[in-house]
């Protein structure tokens, strides 16, 4: 009997998916595959598939999905989001045998590039998985590189999502991790598929792949424990209510096969989300950025631009003062120069004056000396005359 809850979830998701293309729910009732026939030059016809309207890098990446469409707002606000870091506390561990997996071998089916990943179409092949008595039809499986889910913090080179849908619209996904093998071992199903990936290297292209043998993959999944939890699409619109079964052991993959898929899909993984039920990481980031932007300006250190103006004003004032001081300094230097010029002249005049005075003094002294000598000679001559006179008088 179809449960009311599952029916309501399916209706809600269907309304969200209107106009959304190439999500992880591609090929289910949430998002029917849309293909068309395209005529090539010369009249040849080929089938093309609609491609995604989102991406994984830059402005189209996961941090911007909510801004790409009003239908994608849940990617930044919903709180039960996938992928997650798988641990024993974040998930419930079940035995792989709790899932009854019936994937018959397929002779041939379509393999397509929907822009955001490459996927193998399984609708109508009779592949199904039964969980707790509820049957889910395998609609398609696609790939993410690197893995979207981590296990105890470890990521893996590749993750395969096998997307199922029940009659009531409920979605279940088996998520299988792959690890690169050191000895060249591989999972034949995956290597067979990737041998054809070169034919769909361009988004929107479709080719045929097969035969596909699912026996070894089914045995590997049922032979290990699985981590079960309720999460969301890992692509826009990030709708919630999906059940995930994540492998606890990795399937082997050879390096050559990995390089082939990596060359076509590139990087196509959403980042690990917050703990289930906790606020959306993008909402937390937006709040943190808003808090920084609204912080008081006074509390923030001055930026180089803000401090440049005062520094320039101070520099200008200093230059003005220096400019004002320079003329005064020039005048002072000129005055000092004049003073320096006048001082030697005054010294010369003083020296000349002293020399004149000294010469005059010496002249006076010389004159006085000459006068004394003249007087002394005069006195001697008088004495001699008087003696001769007296002698002459005595002889008479």
C-alpha positions in Angstrom: 0.0 0.0 0.0 1.3 3.4 -0.9 2.1 5.4 2.2 0.7 8.9 2.6 4.0 10.3 3.7 5.9 9.0 0.6 3.1 10.3 -1.7 3.3 13.8 -0.2 7.1 13.8 -0.5 6.8 12.8 -4.1 4.3 15.5 -4.9 6.4 18.1 -3.2 9.6 17.1 -5.0 7.7 16.9 -8.3 6.7 20.6 -7.9 10.2 21.6 -7.1 11.7 19.8 -10.1 9.6 21.6 -12.7 12.1 23.2 -15.0 15.2 21.6 -13.3 17.4 19.6 -15.5 20.1 16.9 -15.1 20.0 16.5 -11.4 20.7 13.3 -9.4 17.0 12.6 -9.7 17.3 12.5 -13.5 15.2 9.8 -15.1 12.7 9.5 -12.2 9.2 10.9 -12.0 10.8 13.9 -10.4 12.7 14.7 -13.6 11.8 12.9 -16.7 14.6 12.5 -19.3 14.2 15.0 -22.1 15.7 13.9 -25.4 15.3 15.1 -28.9 16.5 14.3 -32.4 19.0 16.7 -33.9 19.7 16.9 -37.6 23.3 17.1 -38.6 24.6 18.6 -41.8 23.9 16.2 -44.7 20.6 15.0 -43.1 22.0 12.6 -40.5 20.0 12.5 -37.3 21.2 11.9 -33.7 19.6 11.8 -30.3 20.7 14.5 -27.8 19.8 14.8 -24.2 19.1 18.0 -22.2 22.1 19.1 -20.1 22.3 20.6 -16.6 22.0 24.3 -15.8 24.4 24.3 -12.9 28.1 23.4 -12.4 30.7 22.6 -9.9 33.3 25.4 -10.3 33.3 29.2 -10.0 30.0 31.1 -10.3 28.0 28.0 -11.2 29.4 25.9 -8.4 27.8 24.6 -5.2 28.3 27.8 -3.2 26.3 29.7 -5.9 23.5 27.2 -6.7 20.9 29.0 -4.7 21.4 32.1 -6.8 21.0 30.3 -10.1 17.2 29.8 -9.7 14.5 30.4 -7.2 13.9 26.6 -7.3 17.4 26.1 -5.9 17.1 28.2 -2.6 17.0 25.0 -0.5 20.7 24.4 -1.4 21.6 27.2 1.0 18.8 26.8 3.6 17.8 23.1 4.0 19.2 21.3 7.0 19.1 17.6 6.0 21.7 17.8 3.2 23.9 15.3 1.4 26.6 14.3 1.0 27.9 13.8 4.6 30.9 12.4 6.3 29.8 8.8 7.0 30.6 7.6 10.5 29.0 5.0 12.9 27.2 7.9 14.6 25.9 9.8 11.6 24.4 6.7 9.9 22.8 3.3 10.7 24.8 0.2 9.8 22.9 -2.5 8.1 23.9 -5.8 6.4 24.2 -5.7 2.6 21.9 -8.7 2.5 19.1 -6.5 3.9 18.8 -5.3 0.4 17.5 -7.7 -2.2 19.2 -6.5 -5.4 18.1 -7.9 -8.7 20.0 -6.5 -11.6 19.7 -8.7 -14.7 22.5 -8.5 -17.4 21.7 -6.0 -20.1 22.6 -6.6 -23.8 22.7 -2.8 -24.6 21.4 0.5 -23.2 22.0 4.2 -23.6 25.0 6.0 -22.1 24.7 9.8 -22.0 26.5 12.9 -21.1 24.1 15.3 -19.2 26.7 18.0 -18.7 27.1 17.6 -15.0 27.9 13.8 -15.1 27.6 10.8 -17.3 24.9 8.2 -16.7 23.7 4.8 -17.8 20.0 4.6 -18.5 18.4 1.5 -16.8 14.7 2.3 -17.0 12.7 -0.6 -18.4 15.5 -3.2 -17.9 13.8 -4.9 -15.0 16.6 -3.9 -12.5 15.2 -3.4 -9.0 16.1 -3.4 -5.3 13.8 -4.4 -2.5 14.2 -2.9 1.0 11.9 -3.8 3.9 9.4 -5.3 1.5 9.3 -2.1 -0.6 10.4 -2.4 -4.2 12.5 0.3 -6.0 13.1 0.3 -9.7 16.6 1.2 -10.9 16.2 4.2 -13.2 19.9 5.1 -13.9 23.3 5.2 -12.4 25.8 8.0 -12.7 29.3 9.0 -11.4 31.0 11.7 -9.2 34.7 12.3 -9.1 36.1 12.6 -6.5 33.6 10.9 -4.2 30.9 13.1 -2.6 30.5 11.1 0.6 33.6 10.7 2.8 34.0 7.8 5.3 35.6 8.9 8.6 37.0 11.9 6.7 38.5 9.9 3.8 37.4 10.6 0.3 37.8 8.3 -2.8 38.5 8.8 -6.5 35.1 7.8 -7.7 31.5 7.4 -6.4 28.6 5.7 -8.3 25.0 6.6 -7.5 22.4 3.9 -8.4 19.2 5.9 -8.4 16.0 4.0 -7.6 12.3 5.0 -7.4 9.4 3.3 -5.8 5.8 3.3 -7.0 4.9 6.0 -4.5 7.7 8.3 -5.7 10.2 7.6 -2.9 13.8 7.7 -3.9 16.6 5.4 -2.8 20.2 5.6 -3.8 23.0 3.0 -3.5 26.3 4.9 -3.3 29.3 2.8 -4.1 32.9 4.0 -3.6 35.8 3.0 -5.8 39.5 2.8 -4.9 42.4 2.8 -7.4 44.0 -0.7 -7.4 47.8 -1.0 -7.2 47.9 -4.3 -9.1 45.6 -3.3 -12.0 42.4 -5.0 -10.6 39.2 -3.5 -11.7 35.4 -3.8 -11.7 34.6 -5.1 -15.2 31.2 -3.4 -15.4 32.7 0.0 -14.9 35.7 -0.5 -17.2 33.3 -1.8 -20.0 31.2 1.4 -19.6 34.2 3.8 -19.5 35.6 2.2 -22.7 32.8 4.0 -24.5 33.0 7.3 -22.7 35.0 8.9 -25.5 31.9 8.8 -27.7 30.0 11.1 -25.3 32.8 13.5 -24.4 30.5 16.5 -25.3 27.6 17.4 -23.1 24.2 16.4 -24.5 25.6 13.4 -26.5 24.3 9.9 -26.3 25.7 6.5 -27.3 25.0 2.8 -26.7 26.9 0.6 -24.3 26.8 -3.1 -23.6 26.7 -5.9 -22.8 26.6 -5.2 -19.1 27.1 -7.9 -16.5 26.0 -6.8 -13.0 26.6 -10.0 -11.0 30.0 -9.1 -9.5 28.9 -5.7 -8.5 25.7 -7.0 -6.8 27.8 -9.6 -5.0 30.2 -7.0 -3.7 27.5 -4.7 -2.4 25.5 -7.5 -0.7 28.7 -9.0 0.8 29.5 -5.9 3.0 27.9 -3.7 5.6 26.1 -0.5 4.3 25.6 2.9 6.0 22.0 4.0 5.8 20.7 7.5 6.4 18.0 9.9 5.1 19.4 12.9 3.2 19.0 14.9 0.0 19.8 15.2 -3.6 23.5 16.2 -3.9 22.5 18.4 -6.9 20.0 21.3 -7.3 17.4 21.7 -6.0 18.9 19.8 -3.1 15.5 18.4 -2.2 15.3 16.3 1.0 13.7 12.9 1.8 16.1 10.5 -0.1 17.4 7.3 1.5 21.1 6.5 1.0 22.9 3.2 1.3 26.7 3.9 1.3 29.2 1.1 0.9 31.7 0.5 3.7 34.2 -1.1 1.4 35.5 0.1 -1.9 35.3 -1.6 -5.3 38.5 -1.8 -7.3 39.2 0.4 -10.3 42.2 0.5 -12.6 44.0 3.8 -13.3 43.3 3.7 -17.0 39.5 3.6 -16.5 39.7 6.3 -13.9 41.6 8.6 -16.2 39.0 8.1 -18.9 36.1 9.2 -16.8 38.0 12.0 -15.1 38.9 13.5 -18.5 35.2 13.8 -19.4 33.4 14.6 -16.1 36.2 16.6 -14.6 35.4 17.7 -11.0 31.7 17.1 -10.2 31.3 16.8 -6.4 29.3 18.8 -3.9 31.2 19.6 -0.7 30.5 17.6 2.5 27.5 19.1 4.3 27.0 19.9 8.0 25.8 17.3 10.5 22.3 16.2 9.7 19.8 18.6 11.3 22.3 21.3 11.9 22.2 24.7 10.1 23.1 24.8 6.4 26.8 25.6 6.0 26.0 28.3 3.4 23.6 30.0 5.8 26.2 29.9 8.6 28.8 31.4 6.2 26.4 34.2 5.1 25.7 35.1 8.7 29.4 35.2 9.5 30.1 37.5 6.5 27.1 39.7 7.5 28.5 39.9 11.1 31.9 41.1 9.8 30.3 43.6 7.5 28.2 45.1 10.2 31.0 45.4 12.8 31.5 49.0 14.1 33.9 50.9 11.8 35.7 52.4 14.9 36.5 48.9 16.0 38.3 48.1 12.8 41.9 49.1 12.2 42.4 51.9 9.8 43.0 50.7 6.3 45.9 52.0 4.2 43.4 54.1 2.2 41.9 55.7 5.3 45.3 56.5 6.9 46.7 57.9 3.6 44.8 61.2 3.8 46.0 62.2 7.3 49.5 61.2 6.4 49.3 63.3 3.2 47.9 66.3 5.2 50.7 66.0 7.7 53.3 65.7 5.0 51.8 68.8 3.3 51.8 70.8 6.5 55.4 69.8 7.1 56.3 70.8 3.6 54.5 74.1 4.1 56.4 74.8 7.3 59.6 73.8 5.7 58.8 76.1 2.7 58.1 78.9 5.2 61.3 78.3 7.1 63.5 78.2 4.0 63.2 81.9 3.1 63.9 82.9 6.7 66.8 80.6 6.8 68.1 82.1 3.5 67.8 85.6 4.9 69.6 84.5 8.0 72.3 82.9 6.0 72.6 86.1 3.8 72.8 88.2 7.0 75.4 85.9 8.4 77.3 86.2 5.1 77.2 90.0 5.2 78.3 89.9 8.8 81.1 87.5 8.0 82.1 89.9 5.2 82.0 93.0 7.4 84.0 91.4 10.3 87.3 91.1 8.3 87.0 94.7 7.1 86.5 96.0 10.6 89.5 93.9 11.8 91.6 95.4 9.0 90.6 98.9 9.9 91.4 98.3 13.5 94.8 96.8 12.6 95.6 99.8 10.4 94.6 102.2 13.1 96.7 100.4 15.7 99.6 100.4 13.2 99.3 104.2 12.7 99.2 104.8 16.4 102.2 102.6 16.9 104.1 104.4 14.1 103.2 107.8 15.5 104.3 106.8 18.9 107.6 105.5 17.6 108.0 108.7 15.6 107.5 110.8 18.7 109.9 108.7 20.7 112.5 108.9 17.8 112.0 112.7 17.7 112.4 113.0 21.4 115.5 110.9 21.3 117.0 113.0 18.5 116.1 116.2 20.4 117.9 114.9 23.5 120.9 113.9 21.5 121.0 117.3 19.8 120.8 119.0 23.2 123.6 116.9 24.6 125.9 117.8 21.6 125.1 121.4 22.0 126.2 121.4 25.6 129.5 119.6 24.7 130.3 122.2 22.1 129.7 125.1 24.5 132.0 123.5 27.0 134.8 123.2 24.5 134.5 126.8 23.4 134.7 128.0 26.9 137.9 126.1 27.5 139.6 127.3 24.4 138.7 130.9 25.3 140.2 130.6 28.8 143.5 129.1 27.4 143.9 131.9 25.0 143.4 134.5 27.8 146.1 133.0 29.9 148.8 133.2 27.2 148.5 137.0 26.8 
